[in-house]
């Protein structure tokens, strides 16, 4: 994964974890795999 993609994953992860004080159970590795799957389909 490129550094730019990694930064994007980090940013999304941080935003989702702190989203409106709701509890979101999310693992960074799972998010990373999901984003990669989206990028591969294009």
N, C-alpha and C positions, 0 to 999 in steps of 0.2 A: 504494500500500500504506500502510496506517495505521501510525503510529509503534509502536503496540502489537504489530502483526504483525511489524514489522521487528525489534523487540526479541526476539520469540519466535524468529525465524529466526536471529538472532545467537546466542542462547543454545543452540539446537539445534546450530548449526554448531560452536561451541566445544566442546560436549560430545562430539560425534562425532569431532572431530579429535583429542581427547586420550583417547579411549576405550581403556582398558587397554593402552596402549603398542602397540597394533596400528596398522599403517599403513593409513589410510583415505584414498584419493584422492578428494577431493570439492571441487568448486568451489562457492563461496557462491551464485553466480548460478543454478547448476543446482538446488541445494537450494531456493532461493527459488521457482523455477518449479514444482518438485514440490509444495511446500506450497500454493502458490496453486491448483494444479490440484486438490488435495484439498479445499480450501475451496470451490471453485466447484461441486463435485459435490453439496454438501449442500443 
